[in-house]
Amino acid sequence: MSAAASYARRATLLAGFVFLYAPIVILTVMSFNASRLVSVWGGFSTKWYVALLDNEQLLHSAKISLAAALVSATIATLLGLLAAVALARFGGFRTRLLFFGAVHAPLVLPEVVLGLALLTCFVALGVGRGFVTLVIGHVTLTMCFTTVALLAALRDCDPTLEEAAMDLGATPPEAFLRVALPQIAPAIVTAFLLAFTLSLDDLVIASFATGPGATTLPMRIYSQVRLGVSPQINAISTLLLALVAVALGLAAAVSYWRAGRNFRGMKTLARSPDKAS
């Protein structure tokens, strides 16, 4: 490859990173702006982060978002695990294709369509919208992602280990809990963090699924930004970005640790015949 082509590739990559992350960097920098005008730099200050402690609306919305994300991520991870077990361990049952499509449908459906479908369902059933319907909407959205992650992890597990455990007297549930579940534990943590992040950032589904008493943080930010961007919005958005970055970093660390553990296990198996000889 010529030097000109190499420079062109690097320039294209740099332009892509700037296009993606420059707005985030600008938002973070302006959250430390001492001026009330978000477009004019008035010096470094953290007063807008301190002012957030007195903003009851934003704090209340943040608590609702965190609670909904924790509850929905827990439920979505559990349901995703059950769906992954059904798809990976129950073979080709009669309705497998229909079940597979139903589980993965939210991956391809536009969020507006999914949110409208949920709203129609809640109205038809006479269910009042609030925190519970918000959790249901987020579980519907995130369960497909947890199922995909856990299904891939289960397919990487060696089923002969569970068969060996059952030969030693364990029941199928006991074999799964004692053999397969520890192997996919990192994938479970990754799936939970992924569902937590998706729920925390969601705006579209929450707009359809929640009511006036359960306004999430993204909905609160969007409603206030329509009236004008304030420095406190920049501050709370930066904190939200930091929380999402921490969650994604933990998920990446768990995936990296899992890959390293699998690699060490393969090296141990490769060396075992030499030791035996």
C-alpha positions in Angstrom: 0.0 0.0 0.0 1.4 3.4 -1.0 2.0 6.2 1.5 -0.7 8.4 0.0 -3.3 5.6 0.4 -2.2 5.0 4.0 -2.6 8.7 4.8 -6.0 8.8 3.1 -7.2 5.9 5.3 -6.0 7.6 8.4 -7.5 10.9 7.5 -10.9 9.2 6.8 -10.7 7.4 10.1 -9.9 10.6 11.9 -12.7 12.5 10.2 -15.1 9.7 11.2 -14.1 9.9 14.9 -14.4 13.7 14.8 -17.8 13.5 13.3 -19.0 11.0 15.9 -17.4 12.3 19.1 -16.8 16.0 18.6 -20.4 16.9 19.7 -19.9 14.8 22.8 -16.6 16.5 23.7 -18.2 20.0 23.1 -21.1 19.1 25.3 -18.8 17.9 28.1 -16.6 21.0 27.9 -19.5 23.4 27.9 -21.0 21.7 31.0 -18.1 23.3 32.9 -18.8 26.7 31.5 -19.3 29.5 34.0 -21.5 31.5 31.7 -25.2 31.1 31.5 -24.9 31.3 27.7 -24.1 27.9 26.5 -22.5 29.2 23.3 -20.1 31.6 25.1 -17.2 30.4 27.2 -17.1 32.3 30.4 -14.4 30.3 32.3 -14.2 27.0 34.1 -16.7 26.3 36.8 -18.5 23.3 38.4 -21.4 25.4 39.7 -24.0 23.9 37.3 -23.2 20.4 38.7 -23.8 21.8 42.2 -27.0 23.5 41.0 -28.3 20.1 39.9 -28.7 19.2 43.6 -31.5 21.8 43.8 -33.3 20.8 40.6 -36.0 18.5 42.0 -37.5 17.7 38.6 -34.3 16.5 37.1 -33.3 14.5 40.2 -36.8 12.9 40.3 -36.6 11.9 36.6 -33.1 10.6 37.2 -34.3 8.3 40.0 -37.2 7.1 37.8 -34.8 6.3 34.9 -32.3 4.5 37.2 -35.0 2.4 38.9 -36.7 1.5 35.6 -33.3 0.6 34.1 -32.4 -1.7 37.0 -35.8 -3.4 37.1 -36.2 -3.8 33.4 -32.6 -5.0 32.9 -33.1 -7.6 35.6 -36.3 -8.9 34.1 -35.0 -8.8 30.5 -31.9 -10.7 31.5 -33.9 -13.4 33.2 -36.4 -13.7 30.3 -33.5 -13.6 27.8 -31.8 -16.4 29.6 -34.9 -18.5 29.5 -35.5 -17.8 25.8 -31.8 -18.6 25.0 -32.1 -21.9 26.9 -35.2 -22.8 25.0 -33.6 -22.0 21.6 -30.2 -23.7 22.5 -31.3 -26.7 24.5 -34.8 -27.8 23.4 -33.9 -28.7 19.8 -36.3 -28.2 16.9 -39.7 -28.0 18.6 -42.7 -27.3 16.5 -43.1 -23.5 17.1 -39.3 -22.8 17.3 -39.3 -20.6 14.2 -42.3 -18.6 15.4 -40.7 -18.2 18.8 -37.4 -17.2 17.4 -39.1 -14.5 15.2 -41.2 -13.2 18.1 -38.2 -12.8 20.4 -36.0 -11.1 17.7 -38.8 -8.9 16.3 -37.9 -5.8 18.3 -34.4 -5.8 16.7 -35.9 -4.9 13.3 -39.0 -3.1 14.3 -38.8 0.8 14.4 -39.1 2.0 17.9 -42.0 4.3 17.0 -44.0 1.3 15.7 -43.1 -0.7 18.8 -44.0 2.1 21.1 -47.3 2.7 19.3 -48.1 -1.0 19.6 -47.5 -0.9 23.3 -49.6 2.2 23.7 -52.5 0.6 21.8 -52.2 -2.5 23.9 -52.3 -0.6 27.2 -55.2 1.5 26.1 -57.2 -1.6 24.9 -56.6 -3.4 28.2 -57.4 -0.3 30.3 -54.0 -0.2 31.9 -53.0 3.2 33.3 -49.6 4.3 32.1 -46.9 4.8 34.7 -43.8 3.1 36.1 -45.1 -0.4 35.5 -45.9 0.1 31.9 -42.5 1.9 31.4 -40.8 -1.2 32.7 -42.9 -3.4 30.5 -42.0 -1.3 27.5 -38.2 -1.4 28.3 -38.3 -5.2 28.9 -40.0 -5.6 25.5 -37.3 -3.5 23.9 -34.2 -5.0 25.6 -35.1 -8.7 25.9 -34.2 -9.4 22.3 -30.6 -8.0 23.0 -30.1 -10.1 26.1 -31.4 -13.2 24.2 -28.9 -12.7 21.4 -26.0 -12.3 23.8 -26.9 -15.3 26.0 -27.8 -17.5 23.1 -24.3 -17.0 21.6 -22.8 -17.8 25.0 -24.8 -21.0 25.4 -23.9 -22.2 22.0 -20.2 -21.8 22.9 -20.7 -24.1 26.0 -19.8 -27.8 25.6 -23.1 -29.8 26.1 -21.1 -32.9 26.9 -20.1 -31.4 30.3 -23.8 -31.2 31.3 -24.3 -34.8 30.0 -21.4 -35.9 32.2 -23.0 -34.2 35.2 -26.3 -35.9 34.5 -24.4 -39.3 34.2 -23.0 -38.6 37.7 -26.6 -38.2 39.1 -27.5 -34.6 38.6 -30.9 -33.7 37.2 -31.0 -31.5 34.0 -31.8 -28.3 36.0 -29.0 -29.1 38.4 -26.6 -29.8 35.6 -27.4 -26.5 34.0 -27.1 -24.5 37.2 -23.8 -26.1 38.2 -22.1 -26.5 34.9 -23.5 -24.2 32.2 -24.5 -21.2 34.3 -21.0 -20.5 35.7 -19.7 -20.7 32.1 -22.1 -18.0 30.8 -21.9 -15.8 34.0 -19.8 -13.2 32.2 -22.3 -13.1 29.3 -25.1 -12.6 31.8 -23.4 -9.6 33.3 -22.8 -8.2 29.8 -26.4 -8.7 28.8 -27.6 -7.0 32.0 -25.3 -4.0 31.4 -26.4 -3.8 27.8 -30.1 -3.9 28.8 -29.5 -1.3 31.5 -27.8 1.1 29.1 -30.5 0.7 26.5 -33.2 1.4 29.1 -31.4 4.4 30.5 -31.0 6.0 27.1 -34.4 5.3 25.7 -36.7 8.2 24.7 -39.1 6.8 22.1 -40.5 3.8 24.0 -40.7 5.8 27.2 -42.7 8.5 25.4 -45.4 6.0 24.5 -45.3 3.7 27.6 -45.1 6.1 30.5 -47.5 8.6 32.1 -47.2 12.1 33.6 -46.1 10.7 37.0 -43.1 8.7 35.7 -41.2 11.1 33.4 -37.8 9.6 32.6 -34.6 11.6 32.4 -34.3 11.6 28.6 -37.9 12.8 28.4 -37.2 15.6 30.8 -34.1 16.6 29.0 -35.9 16.6 25.7 -38.8 18.7 27.0 -36.5 21.3 28.5 -34.2 21.5 25.5 -37.2 22.5 23.3 -37.4 25.7 25.4 -33.7 26.3 25.2 -30.5 24.6 26.2 -29.4 25.5 29.8 -26.0 24.8 31.4 -27.7 22.4 33.8 -28.9 20.3 30.9 -25.3 20.1 29.7 -24.3 19.0 33.2 -26.9 16.3 33.6 -26.3 15.1 30.0 -22.6 14.7 30.8 -23.3 12.7 33.9 -25.7 10.5 31.9 -22.9 10.0 29.3 -20.4 9.1 32.0 -22.8 6.5 33.5 -23.4 4.9 30.1 -19.6 4.9 29.4 -19.0 3.2 32.7 -21.6 0.5 32.0 -20.2 -0.1 28.5 -16.7 -0.2 29.9 -17.7 -2.8 32.4 -19.4 -4.8 29.7 -16.3 -4.6 27.6 -14.1 -5.6 30.5 -16.3 -8.6 31.3 -16.2 -9.7 27.6 -12.4 -9.3 27.5 -12.0 -11.3 30.7 -14.3 -14.0 29.3 -12.3 -14.2 26.1 -9.0 -14.4 28.0 -10.4 -17.1 30.3 -11.5 -19.2 27.2 -8.1 -18.7 25.6 -6.3 -19.9 28.7 -8.6 -22.9 28.9 -7.8 -23.8 25.3 -4.1 -23.5 26.0 -4.5 -25.8 29.1 -6.3 -28.4 27.0 -3.7 -28.2 24.3 -0.9 -28.8 26.8 -2.6 -31.6 28.7 -1.7 -34.4 26.2 1.9 -33.5 26.4 1.8 -33.7 30.2 0.1 -37.0 30.1 2.7 -38.4 27.8 
